[in-house]
């Protein structure tokens, strides 16, 4: 998707898209290949719960609840529901950074593997 968008734009937008691609880190992809945790999965909620991340909005069970709230918000423009969605999204951003820091700390202590064939 980003490659297609990059072809359609030029100048500053082109540089911004390239910078975004360069700085993107896919925590899930790296974790699937190298992390084993006693958690029910490697999704953000499962891993952040394993590391005891405290959510500001613990009553939203996951993405499906958030999508349902968003669809409801689109139909009624309820300001309180919008704030709840913003808090949920903020929790996800905070949880992503929290998990990244925890995984980074774990990797500091991981044994280095000899990759010579």
N, C-alpha and C positions, 0 to 999 in steps of 0.2 A: 504494500500500500504506500509506504513512504517513498519507495523508488518511483512509483507512478506519479505521485505528487511532485516529487523533485523534478521530473521531466516537464511538468506543466508550469512551473514557476521559475523565476530567475532572480538574480540579485540577492537581497537580504533574506528573502524567504528561503531561497536555495541554501544559503549558508546556515540558516537556522535549522533546517531539516537535516542537513548533513551533521551538524553539531549534535542534534538530538540522537541520531543513529549512533554516533561515535560514543556518546556517554551512556547509552541505555545498557542496563544490566538485567538479564533475565534470571532472577533468583530461583524460580521454579525449575527451569531447565538445568541449571547447575546443581540444584539440590537433588533432582531425580537421579542424576548420575553419581552423586558422591555423598549423600547424607542418608543416614539411617537413624530414625528417631522412634521411640515408643509412642507414636501418635497414630491416629486413624488414617492419616494421609499427609500429603505434603502441600495441601492448600494453605492459603494464608491464615485462615481461621484456626485450623488444626495446629499449625506450627506455632502461631502466636499464642494460642492457648497453652501449648506445651511449655513455652518459655514464660508463662504467667503474665502475658501482656494484659493490662487492665483497660478495658474499653469504657468509654464514657457512655455508650449506649448498648449495654449488654443484651437488651431485650430483642434486638433485631437478630434473627437467627442466621441470616446469610443473604446472599445475593438475590435469591428469589423474593424474599421479603422486601428488599430494597427496590426491586423492579416493580413489585406490586404497589408499594408506597409511591413510587414515581408516577406510575400510570394514574393512580388516584389523584396525586397532586396536579397532574396535567388537566384533569377534568374539573377540579374544584379550586385550585390555586390557594389552598389552605397554607397560610404563612407558618403555622406551627409544624405542619408536615414538611414544609420546605426546610425549616431549621433542623428537624430530625434527620432528614436526608443529608444535609450538609454535615451534621455531626457524624453520621454513619460513614460518609466518605472521608472525613477527616480522620476518623478512627482507622480506616483502612490505610491511609497514607502514613499515619504514625506507626501502625503495626508493621508496615513494610520496612520502614527505617529501623524499627526495633528488632525485627527478625534479621535484617541484614547485619546489624551490629552483633547480634548473638552468633550468627553463623560465621562471621569474620573472626570473632574471638575463638570459636571452636577450631577454625582452620589454622590459627596460630599454633595450636597445640597438637595438631594432627601430624603423624609421622610422615616424613617425606619419602615418597616412593622413587625408587630408581627406575627411570623410564628407558634405560638403554636396552636395546634388543640383543 
